[in-house]
């Protein structure tokens, strides 16, 4: 039996399975690590094809390179599949190089958002010599055929969309020309192999399963990777298929908390309400709780009421800015007033709220980012996260800066909390990074906020301890440079 090792390598905590955001969990204000569904999907698919599987999330288990090397020595895989991010790329490649020096016969596959519509200059600017295959498409629809071709018929590699490989000393890039429509055809992530106890919901510390419910986004936000990695056409799983996966999580794995992963969970009101009604009418009703993301222009009070009745306790919004001019320039298609009204509607329905904001766009001034800070307080969401604008390769923001000769390969190795510093006005990287730390810390340390959490959210000693844990992490991140 051929053996495949599926890993998140050692290092800082990153949402490697969340290709759209690739969040640095260690540096975030309140986020916890989400499940390694990309590895889980690969495991299920490869098991169906008869391959042996070893799956481990080394970063979430707080393991080091020596642990990885020991597992390789023990398991002796034929192939290692690794999920990378824009920020961890260089560290991950170094790990691959170290392992390849010890075990030259092991083949390496890496996947990540940075390889979608990959520029050839990335392949020459970064040393991928120890990598055999790169996946720049939805890996769930690629990994099975890629592994089959690797072992049995390498001539077939030319027919696999969304991969990059070398032939006769040159890189061959097979474009990711379209997206598979039938999400129901995918098996559920292999939670038998995944260590579900690593992925916890922040407040109660219970296991949290990620359910990939829909993919694709028709919006045109200039900073967002969603149209690149998921397409502009929204593809939904059937409600019955989603519910079946939830039931497997609950009855087989004893998981009662869920995060619905979708580029915009509420983008189709009919589908969202149908899912909520199905949960209400199922044997899961009253036993589970879940959270999801939303856009302020795709949800209303009626939808929020259905979500609440179906067990939703929290909804997250990309509010982005407190300046209408910035919202217009980033093509968010909303307004500061609309942000406020939709957050208020969610609260009225009894849902907790999360507000995501971005500062540091090239045109912004100190006054602009102060407006965003003011909007944070006005919207008064239960939780906030303040990101720094990051021009990921392939986004309109990146292409705009690239065409102006302001950016090339320096974006690789960066994340949402590091500022690359391309400004037309009075901002500097140091100012933006310091502003972010102070704004988030001040928001959470308000006496009004702390009292509100004590009265409305902290119901048990365990929840209290988890709030304290995340609060201490926030303070640590805010005072460290």
N, C-alpha and C positions, 0 to 999 in steps of 0.2 A: 504493500500500500504506500503510495506517495503521500508525503506529509507536508502540511502547510501551517506555518506559524502566523497568527494574526495578532498584531501588537499596537498599543500606544507605548512608545519608548519612554524610558526614564526622563524626568525633567519637571519643569514647572507645570502646574495644572492648566491645560488649555482645552476648550471645547472643540476637540478635534473632529468630532462627528457633526458639528454645527458649521458646515463650510461657509455659511453666509456670514457668520459673525466671528468665529474663531476666538472667542473671548478668553482673555487671561483671567482665569477664575481666582488665582491667588491675589491679584491686584484689584479685583472688582469690589464693589461696595457691599453687595448682598447675595451674589450668585453662588450656587453650589454646582459641583460637577454633574453633568448629565450623562446618561448611559451611553456606552460605546456601540450604538446601534449599527454603525457602518461595519464594525467588526462582526457584530451579531448577524447581520444580513449575509455577509461573506461566509460565515461559518455554516449557516443553514443551507446556502446554495451549494457550497463545496461538499458538505456531507451528503447531499442528495446525489452528487456525482461520484461518491465513493472515496473521497479523500479523507485522510486523517487530519484532525484539527487540534491545535494547541492555541488557546486564546488567553491573553492577559493584558490588562491595563496597568502597566508598570508605574505610570505617573500617579494614578489615583491610589495605588497601593503604597506609594511613597518608597518605591524600590529604586535601586541604583543599577548602574551598568553591570556590576559584578553579578547581580541576580539574573539579569538577562543572559549574560554569557553562561552562567551555570545551567540555566534552563535550555539553552541551545545545545550545550554539551550533552545534556541528558536526553533531550528529545530528538536531536539531529534532524531538523527539518530539511526538506528539499528546497522550499521556498519560504521567504519571510515577506509578509504583506504589512506595510506600515502606513499609518494615516498621519500626514504632516499638515502644518499650517504655515501661513505667511511668516509668522513670528519665529517659529521653531525650525524653519527649514535648514539653517546652517548647523544647528546642534544635531538635528536628526541625521543629516548627511555625514556628520563626523562619526556618529554611532555606527552607521552603516559601513563606513570606511574601516573602522576598528574591527568590526565583526568579519568583514570581507577578508581582512588580512589574516584572520585566524582560520576562517572557513571559506576559502575561495570558491568552492563548488556550490555554495548556497546562492540561489538567485533572489534578487530583491525586487519587489514591486512597491511603489509608493503612489498614494493618491492625495489630492488636495485641490482646493478651489483655484490655487495659483496656476494650475495646469490647464484650466478650461480656456479655450481659444489662446493657447500658449504662444507667446512671441518667441521666435527663434533665438533672439538675442539673449533670452533667459538661459537657454540651453548652452550657450557659449560663455556666458558671464559666470555661471555657477557650475561647479564641478559635479557632474552626475555620472562620472565614470564607473562608480561602483553600483549603479542602479541599472537593472536590466530592463524594467518596464515602468512607464509612468502612465497613470490613469488620469485623464482630463475629461471625464464624463461621469455619469451616475454609475458608481462602481458596482452597485447591485445588479445592473443589467450587463456588466462587462466582465466581472471577475471570473465567472464560470467558464466562458468561452476563452478567456485569456489563459487560464491555467490549463485547459484542455489543449490549446494550441501550443503552449510551451512544452508540454510533455509529449504530445503526440503528432503535431503537424505545424511546424513553425511557418510554413508557407501560408497558412491561413491567417497569420497576423495581419496581413494587408486588408482583410475583410472585417476587422474588428474596429468599429468606430470609437473615437474618444481615447485612443492610446498613443503613446510615443515610445518608440524603440529604435535601436541602432541596427543598421544593416550595411555591411561593407564599409564600416567606419563612419557612416553618416546617419544623422537622426531622420527617422521617418515619422511624420506627424499625420495621424489619421484624424481628420476633423470630427468634432462632435456635432454633426449636422442637424440632428433632431433629437427629440426626447420620446421615450417609450410611453405610450398612453395607458397601458394596462397595469396599474399599480397593484391591482388585486392578484396579479400573477406571481408576485413576490411572496416567498414564505415569510413567516414572522421572524424577527431577529431571534437568534439562538440564545435564549436566556438560561438554558441549561449550562452553557459554557461561560456566559457572562457572570461576573461576581456582582449580583444585584445589590448587595449590601454596601457597595462603594458609592452608590448614587442615591443621595438622600435629599428629601425636601427640607429646606432650611429651618422651618419653624418647629416641626415635631421630630425631625431626625429620622423619619421612617423612609423606607425605600420608595423611590420615585421612578416610574417607567416612562420612557419617552415613546410616544405613539406617533409615527409619521402618518399624518392624516391626509395631507394634500401637498402638492408641489406646484410651483409656478406663480408668477406675479406679473400682471399687465402694467403695473405702475412704472414710472420713469425716473425714480429718485437717482440722482447722479452719483451718489456714493455707494449704492447698494449692489451687491453681487447676485441678488436673487434672479434677475432675468438671465444672467450668464450661466449660473449653475443649475437653474431649475426651469428656465424658459419663461416666456411671457404668457403662454397659455396655461391656465390653471387646470391641473389634473387631480381629480378627487378619487380616493378610494370609496367604494360603496359603504354606506352606513353599516350594513350588516357585517362587512369585513372588518371594519374598525372595532365594532362591538365584540366580534369573535376574539380579536387579539386582546382586548381588555379583559374578557372573561378568562382567557388563558392566563393572563398575568395574575388575576385575582385568585382563581381557584387552584392553579398549579403552582404559582410562585409566591402567593400570599402578599401580593402588591396591591395596595388600595389607593395609591396616589399616582396621578398621571399628568404628564405635560403633553399637550397636543402640539406636535411640531408641524407647522405649516407656514408658508411665507406670509400669508394672512389668513388666519383661521376663520374670520368672520366675513370673508369676501363674497360668499354666496349665502344669502340669508336663508333661502329655502333649505339648502343642504345642512347648514348649521342648526336650524330649528329641528329638522328631521332627526339629526343625530341626538339632539337633546331629548326629543320625545321618545326615541328608542331607548335611551338610557333610563328615562323615567318609567318606561313600561317594562323594563328588564329586571332580572333578579339582582342586578348590581345597585339598583336605586336605594339610596340611603346608606350604602356601604362604602362608597368611594367618594373621592373629591379630586378635582382637576383644575388645571390652569391652562391658559392659551394666550396667544398674542392677537392684536387687532390693529386696524387702522381706524382713526376717528371718523373717516368718511364711509365706513362700511358697516357700522354698528349703530344700533339705537336702543332705546329703553325697552322695547318689546323683546328684542333679541337677548338683552342682558337678563331679563326676567326668566326667559326659558333656560338660559345658561345657569343661572342661580338655582333654579328648581332641579336641574339635572346634576347638581353637585359641584358646579364651578365655584371656586372661592376667590379666584384672582385672575385679573386680565391685565395684560401689558400693552402699552401703547408707545409707538415711536413718535414722540411729540417734537423732538429734534431741536426746535429753536423757539425763542421768545421774540424773534424779530420777523415780521411778516415778509420783509424784503428777502431775508435768507430763505424762508420757506418757499418763496417764489423761485429763487435762483436754484435751489436744489430740486425743484420740480416735485415738491411734496404734495401739491394740489390740495392744500388745506390752509388754515389760518390759525392765528393765536386764539381767537375767539372760539373757533370750532373745536380746537383742542380742549379748551376749558369746559365747554358745554358737554362734550362727549364724556370726559372724565367725570363730570358731575352726574351724568345719567347713569354711569356704571356704579358710582357710589350709592345713588338713590336706590338701585336695585339690590344693594347689599353686598356688592363685590369689593374686594380689596383691589388696589390699582398699583401699577408700576409705570413710571414715566422714564423713557429713555431719551436723552438729549445729546446733542453733538455741538462742540465748539471747535473753533480753529479752522474754519473754511478760509481759503486764501483771501477773500475780500473782506473778511470780518475785522471789525475794530474792537477796542476795549468796550466801547459803548454797546456794541452788538452782543457780546458775550455777557455783559451785565444784564441786558434785557432777558437773556436766557435764564440767568440766575433768578431774576424776579419772577419769571414764568414758573420756575420750579416751585416757588413759594405759593404763588397764586393757585396753581393747579393742585398743590398739596396732596400728591399721590402718597400712598402708604410707603412706597419705596422708590428711590431714584437711582439711576446710573447715568453718569456724565462721561461720554466718550470724547475723544479727540478725533477730528476728521482724518480719516486714513484713506488715501487714494489707492485702493487695491487695484492691481493690474486687471484691465478689462473693463473697469467701470468708466462711465462718462467723465467723472472727475479726473481719473488717471489719464484718459485720452486727451482731455483738455490741457492738462499740465504738460503732458508729453509733447503735444503739438507746439506748445510754447517754449519747448526746450528747457523746462523747469524741473523735470524729473526723468530719471532713467531707472537704474537698478537699485537705487538707494532705498526704495520702499521695502525690499525684501529684508526680513528680520525685524520688522516693526509691527506694533499692535495698536489697539485702540487707546492705549494710555501713554504712548510715546509720540512726540510731535516732531514731524520732519521739517517744519518751519518754512513754508512757502507762502509768504504774506505780501499783500500789496499795501498794507497800512502799518499801524503802529504796534502790532503784536510781535512777540518773539517766542521761540519754543519754551524757554524757561518760564516766561510769564504765563503761558497757556497751561503748562503742566502744574505750576504752583496754584494757579486759579482753580483748576479742576480739583486738586486735593482739598483746598480750603473750602470750596463751595460745597462739596459732598459732606465733609466733616461737619461743617456748620449746620447743614440741613438736618442731619441725624442727631446732633447734640442739642437741638432746641428743647427747652423744658416742655413746651407745648406738645412736641412730637413724642417725647419720652413718656409723658403722662398719658397721652392718647393710647400708646401701645400697652401700657400697664393696665389701663381700664378696659380696652376693647379687644386686645389680641392675646395677651398672656394669660392663659387659663390654667396652666399646670406648671409645676416646678421644672419639668423637662423643657417646655417651651421657653421659660424664663432663662434657663441655662444656655439654650441655643441662641437667644437674642444677645445674651452677654458675650458669647463666643464670637458671633459675627460683629458685634460692636467693638470688641477688642481688636479683631482683624482690621476693621475699618480704621481705627485710631492708628494702629501700627503702619498701615499703608499710607495714611495721610501725613505722618510725620517723617517717614523715610523718603529719601531722595534717590 
